[in-house]
Amino acid sequence: MVDLIALLNPLTIVLSTRGSSDIIVLFLVLVTLRLLVSERILLGGLVYGLSVHFKIYPIIYSVPICLFIGRKY
């Protein structure tokens, strides 16, 4: 629900029309977190890879994600 609110926010839509893809990256990172919490690791990894493909800065979330996955398995 939170990821849809972030995506459908009017401010988000205005910023995205000006060429900034940061909101799309935010949406993909939130979807990744939701998938990891629901234990869909492979799909979460694919979505995370797509978010890193758009911009490089989501790579900073890789250490917490690895620690989260390592703690569960």
Order of alpha helices (4+ residues) and beta strands (2+ residues): alpha-alpha-alpha-alpha-alpha
